[in-house]
Amino acid sequence: MLVDVVKLSLELCSYPIGCELKYATDDNFVGRVIDGYDPKAKNVALLTQKVANVICQVQNYLIKKHDVGLFVYDAYRPKRAVLDFIHWVKQPPANDFELVQKAKHYPHIEKSQLFDLDYLGKDSNHCYGNTIDCVLRDLKDNTFLDMGVIFDFFGEESHSNKTSDDLGEKIYHNRQILSGAMDKFDFQIAPTEYWHFTHRTIKETAIPLDIPITVL
């Protein structure tokens, strides 16, 4: 069973979790809405029930400890979206806007390399409802914490092993707040993406799901 963690956080958290599903908009590395995402549901972040409950625990911990909260860019991802990515990497650029998005998200590599470099997966953990892409917001003024590079920037700057010497003290500190909180509640960070976390033990479905994300 998938539940909307944003809606759940209204009940379980002292401050709700924020969300904008980037793949339900054209503001992503592909430059268009991805198959399986309804633009009307861009504020819906689905996870399995157990994982959603834990994410709400993370949210409350961050609020109490650091006065910051989670903002979600992706959670459950339908299998058809992964197939869309697989098809897309084999195609020439569809239009000029795709090239604009390339310059923002993967300026130093080609899209044909994204799977080989582990920025995309053909069996994405997102399809199991136990994985989330998130950053942090300051709850005092609702601004995003500086994480160094944008969500879905595909390059070494996004790697989770970067040090304070690589990033600077402020950015490193902000990433440590996020990764430390997620680790405390048993989420494992991806090596190539500071925003990508999969729960180490909870996996309530054995097969990837392909339920479209809609307002219903």
C-alpha positions, -999 to 999 in steps of 0.1 A, spaced: 0 0 0 13 34 -10 5 65 11 12 102 5 39 112 31 30 149 26 -5 143 37 6 119 65 30 146 78 1 169 83 -11 144 110 22 132 124 46 161 122 47 195 139 55 210 104 45 194 71 69 179 46 72 200 14 71 185 -20 74 192 -57 78 161 -79 102 173 -105 92 146 -130 56 159 -129 69 191 -144 92 201 -173 118 214 -148 139 182 -148 169 168 -166 148 155 -195 129 187 -200 93 173 -200 68 155 -178 79 118 -173 56 89 -180 36 79 -149 36 114 -133 4 135 -134 13 173 -134 -17 178 -111 -1 155 -86 33 172 -83 27 177 -46 20 140 -39 50 120 -25 41 83 -23 59 58 -1 49 25 15 32 29 48 62 18 70 87 40 51 63 70 52 60 66 90 98 67 93 102 97 71 78 115 94 100 106 123 130 121 104 110 153 98 102 157 135 138 150 144 151 176 120 125 202 133 135 196 169 172 193 164 179 218 136 147 238 129 147 226 93 124 203 74 124 180 44 115 190 9 108 161 -15 116 160 -52 108 123 -58 97 93 -38 79 63 -53 85 62 -91 64 40 -114 83 15 -135 70 31 -166 90 62 -157 122 41 -156 113 27 -191 108 63 -202 143 72 -191 157 41 -208 141 51 -241 150 88 -237 188 82 -234 188 65 -268 171 94 -286 187 126 -300 177 159 -282 140 165 -288 142 203 -288 163 233 -276 148 231 -241 163 197 -236 197 212 -243 190 240 -218 183 213 -192 214 194 -201 235 225 -194 218 227 -160 219 190 -150 247 171 -168 269 196 -186 301 175 -186 287 141 -197 262 128 -223 228 114 -215 239 80 -229 263 77 -199 237 83 -171 230 46 -165 266 35 -167 277 62 -142 249 52 -118 229 84 -119 200 63 -133 191 27 -126 172 2 -148 158 -13 -116 154 18 -96 149 16 -58 123 43 -62 99 17 -78 97 -2 -45 84 28 -24 112 28 1 134 55 -15 132 92 -14 150 122 -30 150 152 -6 168 184 5 163 207 34 143 239 40 149 265 68 116 266 86 121 302 99 121 318 64 111 288 42 143 291 21 163 261 9 196 252 25 226 255 2 235 219 -8 261 230 -34 244 219 -66 208 214 -76 188 182 -74 196 159 -102 230 175 -110 249 146 -125 285 151 -117 311 146 -90 299 177 -71 268 156 -61 287 126 -48 280 119 -11 317 113 -2 326 150 -7 345 166 21 345 201 36 376 208 15 356 199 -16 324 217 -8 332 244 18 322 243 54 286 256 50 276 232 22 293 203 39 275 211 72 241 212 55 247 179 37 258 164 70 226 175 87 205 157 60 226 126 58 230 123 95 193 125 102 185 100 75 212 76 87 198 79 123 166 64 110 183 37 89 183 53 54 214 47 33 226 75 10 235 69 -26 272 73 -35 265 95 -65 236 116 -52 236 135 -18 197 137 -20 190 100 -26 181 77 3 169 41 5 158 25 37 182 -3 46 157 -28 60 121 -19 49 111 -33 15 74 -41 16 71 -51 -21 93 -77 -38 86 -65 -73 88 -30 -88 54 -12 -89 39 5 -119 10 25 -104 8 60 -120 10 89 -96 -23 109 -97 -43 131 -74 -64 100 -66 
